[in-house]
Amino acid sequence: GLTFRQPLDVQYEPRGKRWWVAQETGQLLSFPDQGDPKAADPVLDLREFSKPFNQLLGFTFDPDFARNGFVYLAYVRENARPDGSRISRFTLKSGPTPTLDPASELVILSWLGGGHNGCCLRFGRDRMLYLSTGDGSSPEPADALNTGQSLDDLLSAILRIDVRNASTAEPYRVPKDNPFVQRAGARPEIWAYGFRNPWRMNFARDGSLWVG
């Protein structure tokens, strides 16, 4: 009995018993993995408090979600805006079904919004947050900003950051073993580059990261 509109990310809640679904239209939903649910339960609707809002593109659970209730969302506020793409952390509220508190939003990182925004989030075995960024431009012409081979911005890359103990003053830290930390002119958050719009990614059982 369930229907969705433009679903593009689905994950199983670490505490078990529920699936979570992100819709590009801005709604994060959940439903139980047993029985015959007739409707999904709302977890968060970005359209209600993010002005402007464009797209919800992904989410992931904190490695310690069962203890801290942290969920990270990747969404686009507005294209052609320097801070148009955003990663934010939200905190779970208590209740019969999971909901996230809009007032708990902690902005972790922003970058140029464009037709290609990347916005996939995954935690690695090392408990670091890996996130993808697009080239910040429309599909045509290809790589209009000529950024795919660049290390001096955050675009068209896989970033690796440490969000443990994140705060407003220090939303993330750069791991000391990131590959370009010591390279002059390079953004130290970059873990891998040379992409165009890394859209979806996941870690295999052997720890390697597969990117589409």
C-alpha positions as CSV (number, residue, x, y, z in Angstrom):
1,G,0.0,0.0,0.0
2,L,3.0,2.3,0.0
3,T,3.7,4.9,-2.7
4,F,6.6,7.3,-3.1
5,R,7.4,10.3,-5.2
6,Q,10.9,10.5,-6.7
7,P,12.6,8.3,-4.1
8,L,16.3,8.3,-4.5
9,D,17.9,7.0,-1.3
10,V,16.7,4.1,1.0
11,Q,18.5,2.8,4.1
12,Y,17.7,0.5,7.0
13,E,17.7,2.1,10.4
14,P,20.6,0.9,12.5
15,R,18.3,0.2,15.4
16,G,16.4,-2.2,13.1
17,K,12.7,-2.7,12.2
18,R,12.4,0.4,9.9
19,W,13.3,1.5,6.4
20,W,14.0,5.2,5.7
21,V,13.4,6.7,2.3
22,A,14.5,10.1,1.0
23,Q,12.4,11.7,-1.7
24,E,14.0,14.3,-4.0
25,T,10.9,16.5,-3.3
26,G,12.2,17.1,0.2
27,Q,10.6,14.5,2.4
28,L,12.4,12.0,4.6
29,L,10.0,9.1,5.4
30,S,10.1,5.8,7.3
31,F,8.0,2.7,7.5
32,P,8.2,-0.6,9.5
33,D,9.7,-3.7,7.9
34,Q,6.9,-5.9,9.0
35,G,3.1,-6.0,8.6
36,D,1.3,-4.1,5.9
37,P,1.7,-0.4,6.3
38,K,-0.7,1.8,4.3
39,A,1.4,4.9,4.5
40,A,4.9,6.0,5.3
41,D,5.5,8.1,8.4
42,P,7.1,11.6,8.0
43,V,10.5,12.0,9.5
44,L,11.4,15.5,8.2
45,D,10.1,17.8,5.5
46,L,12.8,20.2,4.4
47,R,10.3,22.4,2.5
48,E,8.8,23.5,5.8
49,F,11.8,25.3,7.1
50,S,14.5,25.6,4.4
51,K,13.9,28.7,2.4
52,P,14.9,28.5,-0.4
53,F,14.8,24.7,-1.1
54,N,15.5,22.8,-4.3
55,Q,16.3,19.0,-3.7
56,L,16.9,16.4,-1.0
57,L,19.6,14.2,-2.4
58,G,20.8,11.8,0.3
59,F,21.2,10.9,3.9
60,T,23.0,8.6,6.3
61,F,23.0,7.5,9.9
62,D,25.8,8.3,12.3
63,P,27.8,5.3,13.4
64,D,26.6,5.9,16.9
65,F,23.0,6.6,15.8
66,A,21.5,4.2,18.4
67,R,23.1,6.3,21.1
68,N,23.1,9.9,19.8
69,G,20.3,9.9,17.2
70,F,22.3,11.8,14.6
71,V,21.3,11.8,11.0
72,Y,23.1,13.6,8.2
73,L,21.2,15.0,5.2
74,A,22.6,16.2,1.8
75,Y,20.3,18.7,0.1
76,V,20.3,21.6,-2.3
77,R,18.9,25.0,-1.3
78,E,19.4,26.8,-4.5
79,N,21.5,26.2,-7.7
80,A,24.0,28.9,-8.9
81,R,24.6,29.8,-5.3
82,P,28.1,29.5,-3.6
83,D,26.6,27.7,-0.6
84,G,23.7,26.1,-2.6
85,S,24.6,22.5,-1.7
86,R,24.6,21.6,2.0
87,I,25.4,18.8,4.4
88,S,23.6,19.1,7.7
89,R,23.2,17.0,10.9
90,F,19.8,16.6,12.6
91,T,18.9,15.0,15.9
92,L,16.2,12.4,16.4
93,K,13.3,13.3,18.7
94,S,11.5,10.9,21.0
95,G,8.2,9.6,19.9
96,P,6.3,6.5,18.6
97,T,7.8,6.9,15.1
98,P,11.1,8.5,14.2
99,T,11.1,12.3,13.6
100,L,14.0,14.7,13.3
101,D,14.0,18.1,15.0
102,P,14.4,20.9,12.4
103,A,15.7,23.2,15.2
104,S,18.6,20.8,15.7
105,E,20.1,21.5,12.3
106,L,23.9,21.9,12.4
107,V,25.3,22.9,9.0
108,I,28.5,20.8,8.4
109,L,29.6,21.9,5.0
110,S,28.4,23.9,1.9
111,W,29.6,24.2,-1.6
112,L,28.5,25.6,-5.0
113,G,25.0,24.5,-6.1
114,G,24.5,23.5,-9.7
115,G,22.8,20.9,-11.9
116,H,25.4,18.4,-10.8
117,N,25.6,18.4,-7.0
118,G,26.7,14.9,-6.0
119,C,25.5,14.7,-2.4
120,C,26.0,11.1,-1.4
121,L,26.9,10.4,2.2
122,R,28.6,7.3,3.6
123,F,30.6,6.5,6.8
124,G,33.6,4.3,6.4
125,R,35.1,1.7,8.7
126,D,37.3,4.5,10.0
127,R,34.2,6.3,11.2
128,M,35.0,9.2,8.9
129,L,32.3,10.8,6.7
130,Y,32.8,10.4,3.0
131,L,30.7,12.7,0.8
132,S,30.5,13.3,-2.9
133,T,30.3,16.7,-4.7
134,G,29.4,17.4,-8.3
135,D,30.9,19.9,-10.8
136,G,28.4,22.6,-9.8
137,S,27.1,23.2,-13.3
138,S,24.5,21.9,-15.6
139,P,24.8,18.7,-17.7
140,E,25.6,20.7,-20.9
141,P,28.2,21.8,-21.7
142,A,30.3,19.2,-19.9
143,D,32.3,20.4,-16.9
144,A,31.7,24.1,-17.8
145,L,33.7,25.2,-14.7
146,N,36.7,23.0,-15.7
147,T,36.9,21.7,-12.2
148,G,37.1,17.9,-12.5
149,Q,41.0,17.9,-12.3
150,S,41.3,20.7,-9.8
151,L,42.4,20.4,-6.2
152,D,41.8,24.0,-5.2
153,D,38.0,23.7,-4.7
154,L,35.6,21.1,-3.3
155,L,33.8,20.3,-6.6
156,S,33.8,16.9,-8.5
157,A,35.4,15.1,-5.6
158,I,35.0,12.6,-2.8
159,L,35.6,14.4,0.5
160,R,36.6,12.8,3.8
161,I,36.0,14.6,7.0
162,D,35.7,13.9,10.7
163,V,32.4,15.0,12.2
164,R,32.8,13.5,15.6
165,N,32.3,16.2,18.3
166,A,31.0,18.6,15.6
167,S,29.9,22.0,16.9
168,T,28.8,25.3,15.4
169,A,32.3,26.7,16.0
170,E,34.0,23.6,14.4
171,P,31.5,21.6,12.3
172,Y,34.2,19.2,11.1
173,R,37.9,18.5,11.2
174,V,40.2,17.4,8.4
175,P,41.8,13.9,9.1
176,K,45.5,14.2,9.3
177,D,46.0,11.3,7.0
178,N,44.0,12.7,4.1
179,P,46.1,12.5,0.9
180,F,46.4,16.2,0.1
181,V,46.8,17.7,3.5
182,Q,50.4,18.7,2.9
183,R,50.0,19.8,-0.8
184,A,50.1,23.6,-1.2
185,G,46.9,25.1,-2.7
186,A,44.9,21.9,-2.3
187,R,41.7,21.6,-0.3
188,P,42.6,19.2,2.5
189,E,39.1,17.7,2.7
190,I,39.6,16.0,-0.7
191,W,40.1,12.2,-0.6
192,A,39.8,11.5,-4.3
193,Y,39.2,13.7,-7.4
194,G,38.9,13.5,-11.2
195,F,35.1,12.9,-11.2
196,R,32.3,14.8,-12.9
197,N,29.2,14.1,-10.8
198,P,29.8,11.2,-8.4
199,W,26.1,10.5,-7.7
200,R,26.0,7.3,-5.6
201,M,28.6,5.4,-3.7
202,N,28.9,2.6,-1.1
203,F,31.6,0.7,0.7
204,A,32.1,-3.0,-0.2
205,R,32.8,-5.6,2.4
206,D,36.5,-5.4,1.7
207,G,36.5,-1.7,2.6
208,S,36.8,-0.4,-0.9
209,L,34.6,2.5,-2.0
210,W,32.6,2.0,-5.2
211,V,31.4,5.2,-6.9
212,G,28.8,5.6,-9.7
